[in-house]
């Protein structure tokens, strides 16, 4: 019976009941050792009538074995792998060592979700993970990714984890924190134990244990047997001491067997007995440990009654005993599949440098990296470095450890080690790699100038011997400069150094270098007359980017956008997204989706932009990419500003911003959010606020960023509407220089509109007509409608009401089609001022009421994809896809998938 946990039991019961109705959920139960986390998991298992229960745990000695936690949890579910989508099946099979593997570490999380969903097709699933803080990092990442994406599968995941800072972080998943039992509940628990204690000692026990249930169960017998008062011991020491009291009472051979079991991570009795034979003990010595209920043996597997017993046994043993134990376990691990366990046991048994063990551990790291277990690879490389007798080999292995640490997201961990080993090597290539590691951490930490200078220095070290690697370091330096407050030196230095690399003019990367020069030319006030034609450069760079893979495509997407080739940027971003979906590189998706959302917004594909931006935001959060999270928020803020949705615009703008004073506060997502708020102000009639925002941006530390120069037409309109056309002169001059450099008709159209607004008489009309001629008919409808509106307003004020009506009506129709409410209201008011009967508002789009996820699923279903195909593409479960489809049908006024063909394509 559980005492004092009614609220927690109720939460768990609600999750179980919901799962039986097909609604999934996840919960993390946190608390100190012995506080009752395992008991709550046991309670959940007891209440899981009709559910499939899967149970696993993190084991301290397993933390360096990649996917050991997943394997323990799903070892009975491997027969379901064939039902998973191909990329997910290959990723999970690779994680379990059953194949070559594919995709990135987050694809394994998507595969875990699919595996759980597949199991739930037959009955609701309860997945219990005890001691989650001891999970190996790859297993923890996969399970948390899956838990965040649970929806309509009928799956519950319950984690039990300690409170330690930095262990098993879990943003996005509900948590409950267990504290000690109240006095009445603690007293009732003592009564259940049946050990009689004097009232004073009983009260002291409750007070000193702070109501910790495990201590209240284990300590009374110790206190009664030894006949002493409790001392003021720390809680964990008290509980461990209680377990030690029981362990020390066993015969020595039994203690040896328990130590082997505590040091082992499999629980497999044959392996334990084989290792026991190395230490002169046998199966008969298990009996005392079983009799005392410290362990149980069922189905050839040994398990401890409580995880703390394992910890108490292991940490209570002398160092020499632990070394001998690991040596015996290493000797017992003779199979091919036990190679990683053998290497770690050998490493733990090593008492000094040993090249043989270091080599074995390095191979373990290679295998772990090949299975996307980069955190494990980093630890293995580091331990191999520690065991390396040769200093050069030690540096090489520690460098590999740092790079694996970066891949696993452990940037500070990697930075610390890279800085420590840098003084120990003079090899330029190694120094460049370590410098790159430090720079990545500095960038994420916000010390942008330091990151920039490190990347420049690292690239210089290898410019002659490895120009391709130097090229990418310089590109990273350029991105760092772009994110920093305005400093032309920071931007110019990496761009100029691209020319000094030994890359031939005909090599593909050179076209990307030229595109980078074009992208930064306006910010650096460079003369582009000697540059190769931009459109030719874009064409060549696009091919080079595709050849270079996701990294290359991402760079071409970014540079094409900075060079005002928005259509190309959108197309390459879409290709990057398609490639990431096909190959299971989920980590690359936010980059492509966020850029796609922004370009789709600017090009007028607002419905698609909402879908892309929402997915980018969600995946960026799930994969721990705050930079792209902010960028997606900036794009969504701008999209909401076009619609005049004040609440949504401000929410996304807040998400795109950073804490005050943060050195990354000038990131691209932030500047797009600021220009979005200005556009919102302009549309809602807060013209002075719009002018102040845009004027500050144009003269502030982010004036070099693309969003600022692109917002100049908004600044010009605000200045004119405030009756201050003289304040538009300098911004128009800057915009003119950009237009001359970029040579794009849409920029020229906006420039003509700006000139029209500050002109009078025939010149104003000439510029308005020029702008309308230059606007592309199938692109940027919002901007064309704004030109129609401004021209219509000018015509009405010139008393040419009949001419004004045509342009105002055209603007009104576009604004209504786009859902730009404040702009439509303004056009309607202007049209009414001409004396024309204003048309009734257009009927709302049938897709308007859909959520972004419903819209995305409907779009894919309309293309003929099955629920399983849609689920595989979006990393959801088929049941979740079905749920969102059935929610969408009534909103669309249809009854089934077959009716989608009768709708205008979403």
N, C-alpha and C positions, 0 to 999 in steps of 0.2 A: 504494500500500500504506500502511495506517495502522500506525504504530509506537506501542507502549506504550498501547494503548487496548483491551486484550482484555476487561476487565471491562465497559466501556461498550458494546462491540460485542455482548457476550453479553446485556446488558440489552435492547438494541434487537432482537436476534434473538428473544428470548423474546416481546417485544411483537408482532413480525411473525407468529411462529408461532401465538400466541394469536388474533390477528385472523383468521387463516385458519380457525380453529376457531370463529369467531363471537364471540370475547371481545374487547372494546375496551379501550383503554388510552391514557394520555397521559403524556408525560415532558417535562420542561424541562431542557435542557442549558445549564448556565451556565458562564461563565468570562470571562476578560479577552480583549481583542481579539487575534485571531491564535492562540488557544489550541487551535483545532481543532474548534470547534462546527460550522462549515459542512462540514468534512470528514466528521464523523459523520453529518450529514444526507445528504451524498452517498453515504456507505456504506449508509445505510438504503435509499436509492433504488435502489442497485445490487442489494440483496438482496430487493427487493420483487417477486419473480417472481410473476406472476399477480395482482398487485394494481393497483388504479387509483391512480396517484400524482398528487396535487395539490400544487403548490408555489407559495409566495408569500413575501413578505418585507416587513418594515417598512423604510421609506425615510425618512431624516431630513427631507428636504424635503417629505414627505407628511404629517407628523405633525399638521398643522392641517386636513387634508382628511378630513371624516367618511366613514368606511367605505371609504377608499381601499384599506386592507389587505385587507378582505373582497372587494372587487371584483377586486383582483389575483389573489387566491386562487381565487375561484369564477367568474371571467369565462367559463370554458368550461362552467359547470354551470347557467347561467341557464335553460336549457330545462327544467330539473327543477322550476321554481317552481310550475308548475300542479299538481304532485303533492302539494304541502304543504297542511296544513289552512288554511282560509280566513284566520283571524287571523294566522297565521304567514306565509302567502304575502303578505298585504298589508303586514305589518311589514317583511319582507325586500325586497319590491319598492320600498317607500318608502325604505329605506336606500340602495338602488341608484339612486334617482331615477327609478324606473319607474312610480310611482304616488303616491297621497296618503299612504300609510302608515297604520298604526294600532298601538295598544298602546304599551308603554313600551320602554325600551332593552333590558330583559332578555328581552322577547318576541323580539327579533331574535336573541338567543343561542339561544332555543328553536328558532327557525327554522333557524339554522345546524346545530343537532343533527339536525333533521329532514332537511335537505338532505344532510348526510353520510350519514345512514341510508338515504336514498333512493338515493344513489349506490352504497352498499354492497350494495344488493339484487342488483346485477349482478356485483360482485366486491369482495373486501375493499379497503378504502381506506387509503392512507397519505397523510397530510396533513402537509406540511413547511412550517414557518414560520421563516424565518431572520431574524436581527436583530429579534426580537420587541420589544425595548426601544424600537424606533423606530416601532412600530405607532401609528396614530392611536388615541386612547383608546376611541372607540366600537367599533372593530374588535377591540381587545384585550379589552374587556369581553365582547363577544359570543362570541369564541373561547374565552375562559376559562370562561364560563358553560357552553358546550357541552361543553368538555373535562371539567368536573366531573361532568357528567351522562352521560358515556359508560358503556355497560353491555354490551349484547349485540348490538351492531350490526356488529361486524367492522371497526372503525375504529381506526386509530392516529393520534394527533396528536403530532408532535415539534416542540417549540419550541427555538430557539437564542436565548439572551439574555445580555446582559452582567450583571455582578454589581452594578451601581450600585444603591445604596439608593433605594427609592421608584420604581424603573423596572420596570414589568411585574411587580407583586406577584402572587403565585399561590398563595395558601393553598388546600390541598386537592388539589394536584397533585404527583405525585412529581417530585423534582429530582435531578440529578446534577451535581456541581461538578467541572469539569476543572481540573487543575493542570498545571504544566510536565512535560515528558517526563523520565524518569530518564536518567542519563548514557548508558547503553547504547543506549536508544531514540533519544536525541538524536544520538548518534554515527552510528547507522544511517541516520537521516534525512539527515545531512550527506553520507554516502556516496552516497545516492540522487541528491543534487544534482549530483554530478560536478565540483564546483569544488574544486581542490586548494588547501589552506591549510596553512601551517606548523603543526606540532603545537601550539605554544604559542598561536598565534592561534585555532586550532580549539578548544582548551580554554577560552580566554577567551570565545569566542563562545557556547559552551554555558553558561558560568557567567553571563555578562552578560545573556543572553536568558532565563535561568531556565528553559531548556528549552521556550521558546515555539516551536511548530512553524512558524508563518508567518515569524517572524524567522529561524529556521534555514534556511528555504528562500530567503528574499529577500535577506538580508544578505551571504551569502558572495560573490556576484557583485560587489556594491558594494565590499566590503572588498578583494577581489582586484583590481578595476579601479583603485581609487584608491590601493592600496598603503599603507594606513595601519592602525594599530592601532585597535581599538574603544575609544571613550571610555566613561566611566560614564554613558551616556545613559539616560533613562527608557525603558522598553520600548516604549510606544506611539510615542514620538518616533522611536525607532530604526526601527520598522516603517514609519512614515509617511515617514521620510527615504528608506528604500529605494524606496518607490513614487514619491516625488518625483524620485528619481534617474532612474527610467525615464520619467516624464512629461516632465521637463525636456529629455530627449534627443530629444523629438519636435519636428517643425517647429511654429512658432507657430500656424498655422491649425489644425493637429491638436489642439494644446492648447486652442484656443478651442472646438472641437467637443466635446472631452471635458468642458470646463467646462459647456457647455450641457447635456450628458447628465447630468452630476452634479447640476445645479440642477433638472433636469426630474424629474417623478415618474411619467411614463408609459412611458418607454422606446420610445415610438412614433417610428419613423424619419421618417415624413412631417412630424410636428410639429417634430422636431429640425431637419430640413433647412429647413423654413420659417423657423424662428428663426435658423438659421445664415445664411440669405440676408440677414436684417436686419443681420448682422455681417460680411458680405462673405466668407463661406467656403462651401464646398460639399461634396458627397458624396465627391469625390475625396480630400479631406483626411482621410477616415476610414481609408484604407489603412494609414498608418504605425501607427496605434493598434491596428488588427487584427493587423498583422504582429508587433508586440511583445507580442501576447496580453494586452493590457490590457483589451480589450473583444471581444465577439463580436456579430455581427449575423446573426440568423436569423429568417425569417418576418416581416420588416419591424419587428423589435424589436431594440434595442440593450441589451446587458447587460454589466455589469462583471464581470471575472473574480472579483473578491472585493469584498465591501462596503467594505472599508477603502480600496480604490482610489478609490471614489467619494468617500469622506470626505477622502482625501488631496488629491484634485484640487480639491474645493470649498474646503476650508479653507486650501489652499496658495495660492489665488489672492488677489490684492490686492482690497481692498474695492471700488475703482472697477470692476474687472473683473466682480465679482459683481453689482454694481448694473446694469451694462450688459447682463449676461447675463439677469437677471430682466426687464429692460425688453424685451429681444428676445423672450423667451418669452411675455410678456404680449401683445405685438403678434401673436404667432402663434396665441394662443388666441382664436379668433373665433367658434367655434360655441356654441350655446346650452348644451350640456352642459359646455363648458369655462369657464363663467362664474366658478365658484368658483376654479379654477386661475388664471384671469386676475386676479381681485381679489387673490389672495395674491402673485402675481408683482409686481403693481403696488405692493403694500404693501412688499414686500422691496426694490423699486427706489426707493421714495420716500426723499427726503433731508430732508424737512421736512413741516410740516402741509399737507394737501391734502384739501379737502372732497370733491372728486369721488371720490378713492380711498377715503376714509373711508366715503362713502355706499355705494360698491360693496361694501366689506367688511362693512358693516352688513347689507346684503341677503344676503350669504353667511352671516352669522350667523343671520339669520331662517330661511333655507333649512335650515341645519344643525339648528337647534332643531326645525323641523318634521319632521325625520327622526330625532328622538331623539338627535342628535349634540350633546348639551349641552356636552361638554368642548370640542369644536371651536367651538361657538357662543361659549363664554366667551372663548376666545383671540381669535376674530375681533372680538368686541365690544371687547375690551381694545385690540387694535391699532387699531381704528377710533377709539377714544377718543384714543389717542396721536397720531393723524393729524388730529384735529379742530381747526380754527383757532378755533372758537367754544367758549369755556369751558363754556357751558351744555350744548351738544351733547356735549362731552367727558364731563361728569358724567353725563348721561343714558345714554350708551353704556357707561360704566364701571359704572353701576348695573345695567344689563342683563347685563353680564359677570359681576358678582357673583351675580346671581340664577341665571344659567345655571350658574355654578360650583357653587352649592348643589344644583341639579338633578342635576349629574353626580357629586355626592359629594365635590367638592373644597372642603370646608368651610374649612380653614385658608387655602387660596389665596384664597377669596372674602372671608374675614374680614379678611385683611391689606389687601386693596384697598379694602374698604368703610371700614375705619378710616382709611385714607389720604385718601379722598375726602370723608368726612363734614364735615370743617371747611371744605370748599370750597363748600358749598351751604347755603342758608337755606330752600329750598323744603320745606315740611312733608311733602308726599307723598313726595318723594325721600328725605328724612331718615328717614322711617318705614320705607321699603323697605330702606335700607341698615342701619338699626338691627335690622330683622328678620333680615338676613343675619348680622350679628355675633352676635345672640342665639342663632341656631341652632347656630353654631359653639361658643359658650360652653356651651350645653346638652350637646352631644355631648362636649365637653372636660371636663365635670363641674363647671364653675363655675356652679352652679345659681342662686345668689342674683343673680349678675350678669346671667344670662340672663333671670331673672324681671323684674328692674328695667328692663332694656333693653326688654323687650316691653311693660311697662306704659307706659314713656315714649313708645315708638313709637306705641302705640294712642292715647295722649292727643293726639299731634300731629295725628291724622287723624280723631278721633272725630266731629267735626262734618261734615267734607267726604266722608269715606269710611267710614261706620259699619260696613259689612259687613266690610271689611278689618280695621278696628279690633277687631271682634268676634272674628275668628279669631286675632288676635294676643293678645287677652285669654284666649282658650281655651288657646292655647299656654302663656301665663304660668301658667294654672291647672295644666296638666300638669307644668310645671317645678316649681311649688310642691309638688305631690303627690309628686314624686320626691325632694324635698329632705327633710332631717331636719325634724321637727315645728317649725313656726312658723306659728301661726294667722294672723299678719299676711300671710304669703305667700299663703295660701289665700284669705283673706277679700278681699284687695285686688282681684284680678281678678274675683271673683264680684260684689262690690259695684259695680264699675265697669261691669259689663254693664248695670246699670239706667240708667246715665247716657248710654248711646249713643242716638242718634236713631232707634232701631228701634221702629216702631209695635207696639202690643200684639197686633195681629192678624197681624203678619208672621211667616212660618214660623220664622225664626231665634229669635224670642222664646220659642218653645216649647222650643228647645234650651237657651236661657239659663235658663229655669225648671227644666229637668231638671238642669242643672249646679248650681243652687241646692239642689234636693232632694238631689242626690248628695253635697253637701258639708255639708248641714245638721247631721248628727250630729257630724262632726269639729269644727264651729264652735259647737256647742251652740246652734243657732238654733231659735227657736220657729217651727214650720211651720204653725201654726193659721191664719195668714193667707195661706198659699200656695194656689194653685189645686190641686185634687185631683190627687194624683200620677199616678193611672192615666190621667186625661184628658191630663195633660202628656205622659206617655209615648206615648200614642196620637198626639198632634199632633207630637211631636218625631220620632217614627218616620217620619211622612210627610214632614216637613221634611228629615230626613236623607237619605231616598231622593231627594228633589228636588235636594239639594246634591251628590249624587254620592258617590264613595268617601270623601272627607274627611268629609262629613256623616254617612255611615253609620258610619264608625269612631268618631266622637264619640258618637253615640247608643248604640252598642254599649258603649262604656266607661262613659258616665254611667248607662245603664240598669242595668249591673252594680253600680255603686257605690250605686245606689238600690234594690238588692236585687230588681230585676226580672230574674231570671236567665233565665227563659224568653224574654222579649223580647230580652235581650242575645244569647242564642244564635241566635234567629231572624234578627236583624239582622246578626249576624256571618256566618251562613250565606248571607244575601243578598249581603253584601259579597264573600264568597268566590266566589259564583256570578257576580257582576258582574265581578270581576277575571279570572276564567277566560274569560268571554265576550268581554271587551274587550281581553284581553292585557295587563292591568296587573299583571304579576307582582310588582312591588314592593309592591303593596297586600296581597298574599296573606298574608304572615306576621302582619300585624295581625289580619285576620279569623280566620285559622286558630288563632292562639295564644289569642285570646279564646274561640273555639269550643271548643278543647280544654279550657280551664278550666271553662267552663260545662257542657260535656258530662260532665266528671268529677263536678262537684258535683250535677248532675241525675241521675246514675246511668247515663249512656250511655257506659260505660267503653270498650267496643270502638271506638266512633266517636271517643272522645277520644284513644285511642292513635294512630289513623290521623291525626287532625287535628294533634295535637301533633308527631308525627314529621315530617310534611310541613312544618309551620311551622318547625321547627328546621332542617331541611335548606335550605329556601329562604331563611330569614333569613341563614344562613351564606353561601349562594351570592350573595346580593344585598348583603352587607355591612351588615346591620342588627343590631348587637349588642344593642340594647335589646330587640328582639322575640325574639332568640335566647335571652336570659336569661328572658324572660317564658314562652316555650315550655318551657324547661327547668324553670321553677318549676311549670308545670301538669303536666308529665310526672313531676316529683318527687312531687307530691301524689297523682297517680294510682298511682304505685308504692307510696306509703305506704299507701294503702287496701288494696293487695294484700299488703302486708307484704314486698315485695321489697326487702330491705335494700340489695343491691348496686346495683340500678338506681336506687333512690331517692337514694342518696348520690352516685352518678355525676351524676345530673341536678341535684342540689342544688349540687354543685360547679360545674357548668356555669352555673347561675343566679347564682352568686356572682361577685364581682369580686376583684381583687387587694386585699389588706389596705390599708386607708387610702384606697381610691378614693372620691372624692366621690359616685359614683353607686352606692355600696354599698347604699343603701336603696331601690333600684329595686323595682318591684312583683314582678318575677321573683324577686328575692332574698328578699323577705318571704314569698312563697308557699313558697319552698324551705325557709325556716326553720320555718314552721308544718307543712310536710310532714314534716320531720325529727322534730318534736314528736309528730305523729300516729303516725309509725313507732315512736317510743319507747313511746308509750302502748299501741299494739297489741302490741308485743313484751314488755310487762311492765316496761319501764324507766321507771316512773312518776315517780320523782324527777327524772330527766333531762328528761322531758316537761314537768313543772311548771316547772323552772328556765328552760327555753327560752321557754315561753309567758309566764311572769311577766316575764322580761326584755323580751320583745316588747311586752307591754302597758304597760310603764313606760319604754320606750326611745324613741329618736328616730323610730321608724316606727309609733308607736301610733295614728296617724291613718289608717293604710292599711286597706283593706277586709279583707285576710287576717287582720289582728290581731283586729278585732272579731268576725269570723266564727269565730275559733278559741276564743272564750271558753268555749263548752260543753266543749271539750277540757280547758281549764285548770280548770274547775269539777270535772270528773271526776277529774283528777289530784289536786286538792286533797282531795277526798273520799276517794279511795283511799289517800291518805297519812295519813288521819285528821286533816286540818286543814280542816274545813269553814268555819272562820272566815275562811280566806284566800280563800274564794269570794264573800264578801259584796260587796265593791266591784266585782269583775268582773261579778257578776250585776246590780248596780245599773246599770252602764254598758250591759249587754246589754238591760236592761229599757227604758232610754231609746231605744235603737236600735229595739227591737221596736215601741215605741209610735209612733215616727216612721214606720217603714216599712210597718206594717200588713200583714204577710204571714203566712199561717197556718203556713208552714214555720218561720219565725223564732219564732212563738209556741209551736210544738211543742217546739222545742229549749229555749226558755225554761222551759216547763213541766217538761221533763226535768231541767234544772238545779235548779229549785226542789224537785223530787221528791227529788233526791239529797241535798239539805241538810235535808230534812224527815224526820219520823218518823211512825209510826202512820197513822191514816186520811188525814192531809193528804198524806203521801208517796204513798199509793195514788191519791188523788184527782188529784194532779198527773201521775202516770204515765198514768192513764186519759185525762186531758185531752190529754196529749201524743200518745197513740196515736190519739185522735179527730182531732186537728189535722193529723197527718201525712197528706200526700196519697198516695193509693194507688198512683199511677203515676209518682211522682217521688221522688227522693232515697231509694232503697231502703236504701242503706247507713246513713243516719241513722235510718230507721225501725227497721231491724234492731238498731241499737245501743240504741234505746229498749226494744225487746222484750227484749234481753239484760239491760239494767239492771233492768227490771221483773221479769224471770224470776229474776235473782239475788236481788232484794229479796224476792220471794215464797218462794224456797227458804229464805232465812235467817229468814223468818217462819213456817217449817215448813208452808207450803202447797204441798207438792211436786206435787200433781196439777195445780194451777193453773199452777205454774212450768213444768211440762213443755211445755204448749201454747206458751207464749211463747218458751221456749228453743229448741223445735223450729222455730218460725217463723223465729227469728233465724238458726239454723244453716243452714236451707235458703237463705236470702238470701245469707248470707256465702259459702256454697259456690258459689252461682250467680255471684256477683261475683268469685270467685277471691280472696277476702280471707282468706288462710290463717291468720294468727294470731288473727283474730277468730273464725273458724270453730272453731279449736282451743279457744279459750276457751269458746265456746258448747257444744261437745261435752263438755268437762270438766264444766261446770256441769250439763249434762243427765245425765251419768253420776252426779254427786253426788246427784241426785234418786232414784237407784235404777232409772232407766229404761234399757232397752237402747238404746244409741246407734245410730242408723241408720248403715248403711255409707256411706262417702263417695260423693257423687254422681259419676256417670261424667263424665269431662272433656269439655268442649265440643269438638266436632270442629274448631272454628276456632282453638283455643288455640295450636296449634303453628305457625300461620301468622305470618310476619313482618308488621309493619305495612304494608309495601308490597304484599305478597301479598294481605293482607286487603283493602286498598283496591282492588286490581285485581279481585279476586274479586267484591267488592260491585258494581263497575261492570259487570262481565261478567254478573252475575246480573240486572242491569237490562236486558240485551239489547244493550249497546253493543259494537260491533266493536273489534278490537284497535287500528285506526287512530283510532277515536273516543276510546278510553281514552287512547291515547298523546297525542292532541291536548290532552285535558283535563288530563293530569298532566305534560305537557312532557317526555315520554319518547319513545323510538322504538317502533314497532310490534313490532320484534324483541324488545326488552326486555320489553314487555308479554307477548308470547307465552312468553318464557323463564320469567317469574314465574308465569304460569298453569300451565305444565307442571310447575313445581316444586311448585305448590300442590295439583294434582290428587291425587297419591298421599297427601298428608297428609289430604286430605278423603275418601279412599277412593273416588274416582270416576275415570273414564277420559277424560272429554271435557267440553266446554262444555255439551253437551246435558244432562249429568247434574246440572248446577247447579240445575235446576228442582226436583229431588227433595230438595234440602237445605232445612233451615230457613234463612230469609234471614239472612245474616251481618250 
